[in-house]
Structure formats: structure tokens, C-alpha cells
Amino acid sequence: MTPAPWSATMIAPDRDFDGAPLLRKEFRLDAGHGPVKRALLRATAFGIYEAQINGVPVGEDVLSPGWSSYEWRLRYRSYDVTALVGPATVIGIALGNGWYRGRLAWHGKSGLYGDELGFCGQLDIEFADGHVQSVASDTSWQSGPSGTTANDLYDGQRIDARREPAGWARPGFDADATAAGAGAWAGVHALEFDAGRLADPVGPPVVRNEVIKPVEVFTSPAGKTLVDFGQNLVGWLRFTVRGDAGTTITVRHAEVLEDGELGTRPLRSAAATDTFILSGAKDFFEPSKTFHGFRYAEVSGWPGEVTAESLEAVAVHSELERTGSFECSNPLVNQLHRNIVWGLKGNFLDLPT
């Protein structure tokens, strides 16, 4: 399928929604053209995006479209979503600050590329008779709040499970039912954008590569609960938990310990802290709008006892293909090589550092 020419508009929510807005577009397939032969979604953002079709993620990538010189070039990604579209279809987009509007570098400034988050995307649907239906981002889309109330690559993410709008990316969601209060949905508006800046990806996507279980959970001299994953990595923690509504779990991250406590001094001003507020039901949390470099995590507010089965670390980096391996008779040299490999993993998160 040859993609249709770009007709999409860069759109921004009419309200900022704590820097983590949701966007949705519900539509019906054109009738009388037979079954869907292929459906292709192209997507990009000012900020970072996660895309769904009818409530199902369109790909395994995270933190897309990555970091680029936004004033010159904005990369987009393409997804085969043929299996996801239906007679009634919803395109759902979750936005975050990412590199575009989040805090960057040592001076601590934010919003270096722009003040408003935006999304530009187009779903091209080819039918059996050759007819192509294009659904592009425009001012007919809706915007609303997510469960994320703060997100920054350096400082972390705050998720309030009580605010998650159930079914927002599936057909039949009634945005008008939340027409009052902080959860009210709103419209979108167009941003000035030159489509000539759109570019194909120049590298592989960032994905969840490995899941690492704790090797030890222990209490620090100050009485803090510390979790050791036995390996320095870049990514985040995820877990399922149940507790009273409003219970707040705080997770701080660091690469080292100092005097038996979490060693945050090397982080300078980066908070590297994720906060999770429970809904009262069984909640699954995964802070995918940030990332941290860490081996140790300090967990507070957990309902009950934290064990090695309570949570897991997800290592996140560009989807690089490994082409070789190394092993010799010297354990120290082997460990050095493993350190090098993990150093590459941690520093190839879209932009090689």
C-alpha cells in the first residue's frame, strides 16, 4: 500500500491537561467497498506519543518519535493496523512532554522547542475495491485528561489511577458525560507546522527490551525500603498493586548507595522520582513517559510488604540488533565486556550518548 499524501494537521489540545493530554477521533469505515485490505497509521508529535486503535497499542515502541532538531526535522513512525480497525474505529493518542517540552541539560530549562504539545497523524485505510479512506488529525478531534498529572524525563512521572478515563480509546466513549469539572473533555486547535519537516525514521524505535527482577529487598540504616536489581539499567519500574484509594506510592531511583542509603547526590537537580496514587481497585502502573538510570529504587507508601515479587524493572533502549558476543577464561574481562554492553544499552535511547 502506497501511503496517501499527507493531509494531517498538527493539532494541540485546547487545555494542557497537566502536560499529558489524551486525543481521540472516532469514525466509521466507508461503506460499500468490501473488506479492509490494509490500514496504515503514520504518527508523530511535538513531545512524545503513545498511539492506540480501539484501545490496543499500535506498536511496541515507547517515547516516540524520539529526540530530533524539531525546528528542522520531525520524524514519524508507521504502523500496520489492519487487524485493529473495525466498523467503528477510534484513534487514541496519549501525549507527554518528552524532549520537546521537558527539562533538558544542566541548566534546567524547559520548553526549549515549543510551548504546546501537538500531534500529527494520518490513518489510511485501503479497501478491497481500491478505495482509500484517510482519517487525519484535524480540528474535529477531542482532547481530555489522563491519569498522568506530571511527566518529565529527568524528574519522573506522577500517575493518579483515580483519574484514568476508562474506555477513552474505544468506540462509544461519551466525552460529553465528563462535561463538567477537572475531567471535562475539550476540543483541539491547529498549530503552525510545515509538513516539509516530516521525515522517515533514521534509526530503530525505542522499545522495552528486558525485564529484570530484584535480587534483594532490604531496609537501609534509616529504615527505608530499598530494592536492588543487581544491574545498572535505563528504564522504569512497573507493578500491579491493590490498596486503599488515595494511597500514594513513591519510588526514587539512583545508580549507587551512599552510606547504605539511596545515593541521589550524583543526580544533581534531577528528581528521578515516580509517584503513583491508588484507585482502590487493582491498579497496574507503568511510567512510560519518563526513564531513569538506576540499579537501586527506594519505595515508600507501599500497602503491605515489598518483596522481590512485588515489582520489576523494564530496560528500555533503541531496538538494536546484536551481531556478536564475547567470552574468555578471565571472569573479570567477561564482566568488563558485560559492563560495556550494558553501557551501550543505557546510552542508546534514540539519541546515542
C-alpha positions as a Markdown table, in Angstrom:
| # | Residue | x | y | z |
|---|---|---|---|---|
| 1 | Met | 0.0 | 0.0 | 0.0 |
| 2 | Thr | 1.4 | 3.4 | -1.0 |
| 3 | Pro | 0.5 | 5.9 | 1.7 |
| 4 | Ala | -1.8 | 8.7 | 0.6 |
| 5 | Pro | -0.3 | 12.2 | 0.5 |
| 6 | Trp | -0.1 | 13.9 | 3.9 |
| 7 | Ser | -3.3 | 15.8 | 4.7 |
| 8 | Ala | -2.9 | 15.9 | 8.5 |
| 9 | Thr | -2.7 | 19.0 | 10.6 |
| 10 | Met | -0.6 | 19.4 | 13.7 |
| 11 | Ile | -3.2 | 19.7 | 16.5 |
| 12 | Ala | -2.9 | 20.7 | 20.1 |
| 13 | Pro | -5.4 | 20.3 | 23.0 |
| 14 | Asp | -7.4 | 23.4 | 23.9 |
| 15 | Arg | -6.4 | 22.7 | 27.5 |
| 16 | Asp | -3.0 | 21.4 | 28.6 |
| 17 | Phe | -4.3 | 18.7 | 30.9 |
| 18 | Asp | -1.2 | 18.7 | 33.2 |
| 19 | Gly | 1.1 | 18.1 | 30.2 |
| 20 | Ala | -0.3 | 14.6 | 29.5 |
| 21 | Pro | -3.4 | 15.1 | 27.3 |
| 22 | Leu | -5.4 | 12.4 | 25.6 |
| 23 | Leu | -6.6 | 12.9 | 22.0 |
| 24 | Arg | -9.2 | 10.8 | 20.3 |
| 25 | Lys | -11.0 | 10.6 | 17.0 |
| 26 | Glu | -14.0 | 8.2 | 16.5 |
| 27 | Phe | -15.2 | 7.4 | 12.9 |
| 28 | Arg | -16.9 | 4.7 | 10.9 |
| 29 | Leu | -15.5 | 2.9 | 7.9 |
| 30 | Asp | -16.8 | 3.9 | 4.5 |
| 31 | Ala | -19.5 | 1.5 | 3.4 |
| 32 | Gly | -19.8 | -0.3 | 0.1 |
| 33 | His | -16.1 | -1.0 | -0.7 |
| 34 | Gly | -15.7 | -4.5 | 0.6 |
| 35 | Pro | -13.4 | -5.7 | 3.4 |
| 36 | Val | -10.4 | -3.7 | 4.6 |
| 37 | Lys | -7.3 | -4.8 | 2.7 |
| 38 | Arg | -4.7 | -2.8 | 4.6 |
| 39 | Ala | -4.6 | 0.1 | 7.2 |
| 40 | Leu | -1.5 | 2.2 | 7.8 |
| 41 | Leu | -1.1 | 4.7 | 10.6 |
| 42 | Arg | 1.6 | 7.4 | 10.4 |
| 43 | Ala | 2.2 | 9.4 | 13.6 |
| 44 | Thr | 4.5 | 12.0 | 15.1 |
| 45 | Ala | 4.3 | 14.6 | 17.8 |
| 46 | Phe | 5.6 | 17.7 | 19.4 |
| 47 | Gly | 6.5 | 15.8 | 22.5 |
| 48 | Ile | 6.2 | 12.0 | 22.9 |
| 49 | Tyr | 3.1 | 10.0 | 22.0 |
| 50 | Glu | 1.6 | 6.5 | 22.6 |
| 51 | Ala | -1.0 | 5.5 | 19.9 |
| 52 | Gln | -3.9 | 3.1 | 20.2 |
| 53 | Ile | -6.5 | 1.9 | 17.8 |
| 54 | Asn | -9.7 | 0.7 | 19.5 |
| 55 | Gly | -7.8 | 0.5 | 22.8 |
| 56 | Val | -5.0 | -1.6 | 21.5 |
| 57 | Pro | -1.4 | -0.2 | 21.2 |
| 58 | Val | -0.4 | 0.1 | 17.6 |
| 59 | Gly | 3.2 | -1.0 | 18.2 |
| 60 | Glu | 5.8 | -1.9 | 20.8 |
| 61 | Asp | 7.7 | 1.4 | 20.7 |
| 62 | Val | 7.8 | 3.9 | 23.5 |
| 63 | Leu | 9.0 | 7.5 | 23.8 |
| 64 | Ser | 8.2 | 8.0 | 20.1 |
| 65 | Pro | 9.1 | 9.9 | 17.9 |
| 66 | Gly | 12.3 | 10.4 | 20.0 |
| 67 | Trp | 14.5 | 13.4 | 20.0 |
| 68 | Ser | 15.5 | 15.5 | 17.0 |
| 69 | Ser | 16.1 | 19.0 | 15.9 |
| 70 | Tyr | 12.4 | 19.8 | 15.8 |
| 71 | Glu | 12.9 | 23.1 | 14.1 |
| 72 | Trp | 14.3 | 21.3 | 11.1 |
| 73 | Arg | 13.1 | 17.8 | 11.2 |
| 74 | Leu | 10.3 | 15.8 | 12.8 |
| 75 | Arg | 10.4 | 12.0 | 12.4 |
| 76 | Tyr | 7.3 | 9.9 | 12.1 |
| 77 | Arg | 6.6 | 6.2 | 12.5 |
| 78 | Ser | 4.4 | 4.0 | 10.5 |
| 79 | Tyr | 2.2 | 1.1 | 11.8 |
| 80 | Asp | 0.3 | -1.6 | 10.1 |
| 81 | Val | -3.0 | -1.6 | 12.0 |
| 82 | Thr | -5.1 | -3.6 | 9.6 |
| 83 | Ala | -6.1 | -6.1 | 12.3 |
| 84 | Leu | -7.2 | -3.3 | 14.6 |
| 85 | Val | -9.7 | -1.2 | 12.6 |
| 86 | Gly | -13.4 | -2.1 | 12.7 |
| 87 | Pro | -16.7 | -0.7 | 11.5 |
| 88 | Ala | -16.5 | 1.9 | 14.3 |
| 89 | Thr | -12.9 | 2.9 | 15.0 |
| 90 | Val | -11.2 | 5.2 | 17.5 |
| 91 | Ile | -7.7 | 6.6 | 17.1 |
| 92 | Gly | -6.4 | 7.3 | 20.6 |
| 93 | Ile | -3.2 | 9.3 | 21.3 |
| 94 | Ala | -1.6 | 9.9 | 24.7 |
| 95 | Leu | 0.9 | 12.8 | 24.7 |
| 96 | Gly | 3.8 | 13.7 | 27.0 |
| 97 | Asn | 6.4 | 16.4 | 27.3 |
| 98 | Gly | 9.4 | 14.3 | 26.3 |
| 99 | Trp | 12.5 | 16.1 | 25.0 |
| 100 | Tyr | 10.3 | 18.7 | 23.2 |
| 101 | Arg | 8.9 | 20.5 | 26.2 |
| 102 | Gly | 10.5 | 18.8 | 29.2 |
| 103 | Arg | 13.6 | 19.9 | 31.2 |
| 104 | Leu | 16.9 | 19.4 | 29.3 |
| 105 | Ala | 20.6 | 19.6 | 30.0 |
| 106 | Trp | 22.3 | 21.0 | 33.1 |
| 107 | His | 20.8 | 24.5 | 33.0 |
| 108 | Gly | 17.4 | 23.0 | 33.9 |
| 109 | Lys | 15.3 | 24.9 | 31.3 |
| 110 | Ser | 12.1 | 23.6 | 29.9 |
| 111 | Gly | 10.2 | 24.2 | 26.7 |
| 112 | Leu | 13.2 | 24.7 | 24.6 |
| 113 | Tyr | 11.4 | 23.8 | 21.4 |
| 114 | Gly | 7.9 | 25.0 | 22.0 |
| 115 | Asp | 5.2 | 25.8 | 24.5 |
| 116 | Glu | 2.4 | 23.5 | 23.3 |
| 117 | Leu | 2.3 | 19.7 | 22.8 |
| 118 | Gly | 1.0 | 18.6 | 19.4 |
| 119 | Phe | 0.1 | 15.5 | 17.4 |
| 120 | Cys | 0.2 | 15.0 | 13.7 |
| 121 | Gly | -1.1 | 11.7 | 12.3 |
| 122 | Gln | -3.0 | 10.0 | 9.5 |
| 123 | Leu | -4.7 | 6.7 | 9.1 |
| 124 | Asp | -5.0 | 5.4 | 5.5 |
| 125 | Ile | -7.4 | 2.5 | 5.0 |
| 126 | Glu | -7.4 | 0.7 | 1.7 |
| 127 | Phe | -10.4 | -1.5 | 0.8 |
| 128 | Ala | -10.8 | -4.5 | -1.4 |
| 129 | Asp | -12.0 | -2.4 | -4.4 |
| 130 | Gly | -9.1 | 0.0 | -4.1 |
| 131 | His | -10.9 | 2.8 | -2.4 |
| 132 | Val | -8.8 | 4.6 | 0.3 |
| 133 | Gln | -10.3 | 6.3 | 3.3 |
| 134 | Ser | -8.0 | 8.8 | 5.1 |
| 135 | Val | -8.6 | 9.9 | 8.6 |
| 136 | Ala | -6.1 | 12.7 | 9.6 |
| 137 | Ser | -5.6 | 14.8 | 12.6 |
| 138 | Asp | -7.7 | 18.0 | 12.3 |
| 139 | Thr | -9.8 | 20.3 | 14.5 |
| 140 | Ser | -12.6 | 17.7 | 14.8 |
| 141 | Trp | -10.7 | 15.7 | 17.3 |
| 142 | Gln | -11.3 | 15.7 | 21.1 |
| 143 | Ser | -8.9 | 16.2 | 23.9 |
| 144 | Gly | -9.1 | 15.2 | 27.6 |
| 145 | Pro | -7.3 | 14.4 | 30.8 |
| 146 | Ser | -5.3 | 11.3 | 31.5 |
| 147 | Gly | -4.2 | 9.7 | 34.8 |
| 148 | Thr | -0.8 | 11.4 | 34.5 |
| 149 | Thr | -0.6 | 14.6 | 36.4 |
| 150 | Ala | 3.1 | 15.3 | 35.8 |
| 151 | Asn | 5.8 | 13.9 | 33.5 |
| 152 | Asp | 9.4 | 14.8 | 32.8 |
| 153 | Leu | 12.4 | 12.8 | 31.6 |
| 154 | Tyr | 14.6 | 14.0 | 34.4 |
| 155 | Asp | 12.1 | 14.3 | 37.2 |
| 156 | Gly | 9.8 | 11.4 | 36.7 |
| 157 | Gln | 6.1 | 10.8 | 36.3 |
| 158 | Arg | 3.1 | 11.1 | 38.6 |
| 159 | Ile | 0.0 | 8.9 | 37.9 |
| 160 | Asp | -3.3 | 9.1 | 39.7 |
| 161 | Ala | -5.2 | 5.9 | 38.9 |
| 162 | Arg | -8.4 | 7.5 | 40.1 |
| 163 | Arg | -8.4 | 9.9 | 37.1 |
| 164 | Glu | -7.9 | 7.2 | 34.4 |
| 165 | Pro | -10.8 | 7.6 | 31.9 |
| 166 | Ala | -11.9 | 4.0 | 31.3 |
| 167 | Gly | -12.5 | 3.2 | 27.6 |
| 168 | Trp | -11.4 | 6.5 | 26.3 |
| 169 | Ala | -9.7 | 4.9 | 23.2 |
| 170 | Arg | -12.6 | 2.6 | 22.4 |
| 171 | Pro | -15.8 | 3.2 | 20.4 |
| 172 | Gly | -18.8 | 4.5 | 22.4 |
| 173 | Phe | -16.8 | 6.6 | 25.0 |
| 174 | Asp | -19.0 | 9.5 | 26.0 |
| 175 | Ala | -16.8 | 12.5 | 26.4 |
| 176 | Asp | -19.8 | 14.7 | 27.0 |
| 177 | Ala | -20.5 | 12.8 | 30.2 |
| 178 | Thr | -17.4 | 14.5 | 31.6 |
| 179 | Ala | -18.5 | 17.9 | 30.6 |
| 180 | Ala | -18.0 | 19.5 | 34.0 |
| 181 | Gly | -15.1 | 19.7 | 36.4 |
| 182 | Ala | -11.4 | 18.9 | 36.1 |
| 183 | Gly | -12.2 | 15.8 | 33.9 |
| 184 | Ala | -14.0 | 17.8 | 31.3 |
| 185 | Trp | -13.0 | 17.0 | 27.7 |
| 186 | Ala | -12.4 | 19.8 | 25.2 |
| 187 | Gly | -11.5 | 20.4 | 21.6 |
| 188 | Val | -8.3 | 20.9 | 19.8 |
| 189 | His | -6.8 | 23.7 | 17.6 |
| 190 | Ala | -4.3 | 23.7 | 14.8 |
| 191 | Leu | -0.7 | 24.7 | 15.2 |
| 192 | Glu | 1.5 | 26.2 | 12.6 |
| 193 | Phe | 3.5 | 23.4 | 11.1 |
| 194 | Asp | 5.4 | 22.9 | 7.8 |
| 195 | Ala | 4.8 | 19.3 | 6.6 |
| 196 | Gly | 8.1 | 19.5 | 4.8 |
| 197 | Arg | 9.8 | 18.9 | 8.1 |
| 198 | Leu | 8.3 | 15.4 | 8.3 |
| 199 | Ala | 11.0 | 12.7 | 7.8 |
| 200 | Asp | 11.3 | 8.9 | 7.8 |
| 201 | Pro | 12.9 | 7.4 | 10.9 |
| 202 | Val | 16.7 | 7.3 | 10.8 |
| 203 | Gly | 17.1 | 4.6 | 13.4 |
| 204 | Pro | 15.2 | 1.8 | 15.2 |
| 205 | Pro | 12.4 | 2.6 | 17.7 |
| 206 | Val | 12.9 | 2.7 | 21.4 |
| 207 | Val | 11.3 | -0.4 | 22.9 |
| 208 | Arg | 11.0 | -2.4 | 26.2 |
| 209 | Asn | 14.0 | -4.8 | 25.8 |
| 210 | Glu | 14.3 | -6.8 | 29.0 |
| 211 | Val | 12.5 | -7.3 | 32.3 |
| 212 | Ile | 14.7 | -7.6 | 35.4 |
| 213 | Lys | 13.6 | -8.9 | 38.8 |
| 214 | Pro | 15.0 | -7.7 | 42.1 |
| 215 | Val | 17.9 | -9.6 | 43.5 |
| 216 | Glu | 17.4 | -8.2 | 47.0 |
| 217 | Val | 14.9 | -6.1 | 49.0 |
| 218 | Phe | 16.3 | -4.7 | 52.2 |
| 219 | Thr | 16.0 | -2.0 | 54.9 |
| 220 | Ser | 18.5 | 0.9 | 54.9 |
| 221 | Pro | 20.1 | 2.2 | 58.2 |
| 222 | Ala | 17.5 | 5.0 | 58.1 |
| 223 | Gly | 14.6 | 2.5 | 57.8 |
| 224 | Lys | 13.9 | 3.0 | 54.1 |
| 225 | Thr | 12.9 | 0.1 | 51.9 |
| 226 | Leu | 15.5 | -0.4 | 49.1 |
| 227 | Val | 15.2 | -2.7 | 46.1 |
| 228 | Asp | 18.4 | -3.8 | 44.4 |
| 229 | Phe | 18.1 | -5.1 | 40.8 |
| 230 | Gly | 21.8 | -6.2 | 40.7 |
| 231 | Gln | 22.4 | -4.3 | 37.4 |
| 232 | Asn | 22.6 | -0.7 | 36.4 |
| 233 | Leu | 20.0 | -0.1 | 33.7 |
| 234 | Val | 17.9 | 2.6 | 32.0 |
| 235 | Gly | 14.2 | 2.4 | 32.1 |
| 236 | Trp | 11.5 | 2.3 | 34.8 |
| 237 | Leu | 9.6 | 0.1 | 37.3 |
| 238 | Arg | 6.2 | -1.5 | 36.7 |
| 239 | Phe | 3.9 | -3.3 | 39.1 |
| 240 | Thr | 0.3 | -4.3 | 39.9 |
| 241 | Val | -0.9 | -3.4 | 43.4 |
| 242 | Arg | -4.1 | -3.1 | 45.4 |
| 243 | Gly | -4.6 | -0.7 | 48.3 |
| 244 | Asp | -6.9 | 2.0 | 49.7 |
| 245 | Ala | -8.0 | 4.7 | 47.3 |
| 246 | Gly | -5.7 | 7.7 | 47.6 |
| 247 | Thr | -2.7 | 5.7 | 48.9 |
| 248 | Thr | 0.4 | 7.2 | 47.4 |
| 249 | Ile | 3.5 | 5.1 | 46.5 |
| 250 | Thr | 6.7 | 7.0 | 45.9 |
| 251 | Val | 9.6 | 5.4 | 44.0 |
| 252 | Arg | 13.0 | 7.2 | 43.9 |
| 253 | His | 15.8 | 5.9 | 41.7 |
| 254 | Ala | 19.6 | 6.0 | 41.8 |
| 255 | Glu | 22.6 | 4.2 | 40.5 |
| 256 | Val | 24.5 | 3.9 | 43.8 |
| 257 | Leu | 24.2 | 3.7 | 47.5 |
| 258 | Glu | 25.9 | 6.2 | 49.9 |
| 259 | Asp | 26.4 | 5.1 | 53.5 |
| 260 | Gly | 23.7 | 2.4 | 52.9 |
| 261 | Glu | 21.1 | 4.9 | 51.7 |
| 262 | Leu | 20.0 | 5.8 | 48.2 |
| 263 | Gly | 22.8 | 7.8 | 46.6 |
| 264 | Thr | 20.9 | 10.7 | 44.9 |
| 265 | Arg | 23.8 | 13.3 | 45.1 |
| 266 | Pro | 25.2 | 12.4 | 41.6 |
| 267 | Leu | 21.7 | 13.2 | 40.2 |
| 268 | Arg | 22.2 | 16.9 | 40.8 |
| 269 | Ser | 18.8 | 18.5 | 40.4 |
| 270 | Ala | 17.1 | 15.6 | 38.7 |
| 271 | Ala | 14.3 | 14.3 | 41.0 |
| 272 | Ala | 14.2 | 10.8 | 39.3 |
| 273 | Thr | 11.0 | 10.1 | 41.3 |
| 274 | Asp | 7.8 | 8.4 | 40.2 |
| 275 | Thr | 4.6 | 8.8 | 42.2 |
| 276 | Phe | 1.5 | 6.5 | 42.0 |
| 277 | Ile | -1.9 | 7.2 | 43.6 |
| 278 | Leu | -4.1 | 4.1 | 44.0 |
| 279 | Ser | -7.7 | 3.9 | 42.9 |
| 280 | Gly | -8.8 | 1.4 | 45.5 |
| 281 | Ala | -9.1 | -1.4 | 42.9 |
| 282 | Lys | -6.3 | -3.5 | 41.4 |
| 283 | Asp | -4.0 | -1.0 | 39.7 |
| 284 | Phe | -1.3 | -1.6 | 37.1 |
| 285 | Phe | 1.3 | 1.2 | 36.9 |
| 286 | Glu | 4.0 | 1.7 | 34.2 |
| 287 | Pro | 5.5 | 5.2 | 34.0 |
| 288 | Ser | 6.3 | 5.2 | 30.2 |
| 289 | Lys | 6.6 | 9.0 | 29.8 |
| 290 | Thr | 10.0 | 9.1 | 31.6 |
| 291 | Phe | 13.0 | 7.0 | 32.2 |
| 292 | His | 15.7 | 6.7 | 34.8 |
| 293 | Gly | 19.3 | 5.3 | 35.1 |
| 294 | Phe | 19.3 | 3.2 | 38.2 |
| 295 | Arg | 20.3 | 0.0 | 40.0 |
| 296 | Tyr | 18.5 | 0.8 | 43.3 |
| 297 | Ala | 15.0 | 2.0 | 44.0 |
| 298 | Glu | 13.6 | 3.4 | 47.3 |
| 299 | Val | 10.0 | 2.5 | 47.7 |
| 300 | Ser | 7.7 | 4.3 | 50.2 |
| 301 | Gly | 4.0 | 4.1 | 50.9 |
| 302 | Trp | 3.6 | 0.5 | 49.6 |
| 303 | Pro | 0.5 | -1.1 | 51.1 |
| 304 | Gly | 2.0 | -4.1 | 53.0 |
| 305 | Glu | 5.4 | -5.6 | 52.5 |
| 306 | Val | 7.6 | -5.0 | 49.4 |
| 307 | Thr | 9.0 | -8.3 | 48.2 |
| 308 | Ala | 11.1 | -9.4 | 45.1 |
| 309 | Glu | 7.8 | -10.5 | 43.5 |
| 310 | Ser | 6.1 | -7.1 | 44.0 |
| 311 | Leu | 7.7 | -5.2 | 41.1 |
| 312 | Glu | 10.0 | -5.5 | 38.1 |
| 313 | Ala | 12.4 | -3.2 | 36.2 |
| 314 | Val | 12.0 | -2.7 | 32.5 |
| 315 | Ala | 15.2 | -1.9 | 30.5 |
| 316 | Val | 14.4 | 0.5 | 27.7 |
| 317 | His | 16.6 | 1.4 | 24.7 |
| 318 | Ser | 16.7 | 1.5 | 20.9 |
| 319 | Glu | 15.9 | -1.8 | 19.3 |
| 320 | Leu | 19.5 | -2.6 | 18.3 |
| 321 | Glu | 20.4 | -5.9 | 16.7 |
| 322 | Arg | 23.2 | -7.7 | 18.5 |
| 323 | Thr | 25.6 | -9.2 | 16.0 |
| 324 | Gly | 28.2 | -10.8 | 18.2 |
| 325 | Ser | 29.3 | -11.9 | 21.7 |
| 326 | Phe | 32.4 | -12.3 | 23.7 |
| 327 | Glu | 33.6 | -14.7 | 26.4 |
| 328 | Cys | 37.0 | -15.8 | 27.6 |
| 329 | Ser | 38.6 | -17.6 | 30.5 |
| 330 | Asn | 39.0 | -14.5 | 32.7 |
| 331 | Pro | 35.9 | -13.6 | 34.7 |
| 332 | Leu | 37.0 | -10.0 | 35.2 |
| 333 | Val | 37.4 | -9.5 | 31.4 |
| 334 | Asn | 34.0 | -11.1 | 30.9 |
| 335 | Gln | 32.4 | -8.7 | 33.4 |
| 336 | Leu | 34.1 | -5.8 | 31.7 |
| 337 | His | 32.6 | -6.8 | 28.5 |
| 338 | Arg | 29.1 | -7.2 | 30.1 |
| 339 | Asn | 29.6 | -3.7 | 31.5 |
| 340 | Ile | 30.4 | -2.3 | 28.1 |
| 341 | Val | 27.3 | -4.0 | 26.6 |
| 342 | Trp | 25.0 | -2.5 | 29.3 |
| 343 | Gly | 26.7 | 0.8 | 28.9 |
| 344 | Leu | 25.7 | 0.8 | 25.2 |
| 345 | Lys | 22.1 | -0.3 | 26.1 |
| 346 | Gly | 21.7 | 2.6 | 28.6 |
| 347 | Asn | 23.2 | 5.2 | 26.3 |
| 348 | Phe | 21.4 | 4.2 | 23.0 |
| 349 | Leu | 17.9 | 5.5 | 23.9 |
| 350 | Asp | 17.1 | 7.0 | 20.5 |
| 351 | Leu | 19.9 | 9.5 | 20.6 |
| 352 | Pro | 23.3 | 7.8 | 21.1 |
| 353 | Thr | 25.1 | 9.5 | 24.0 |
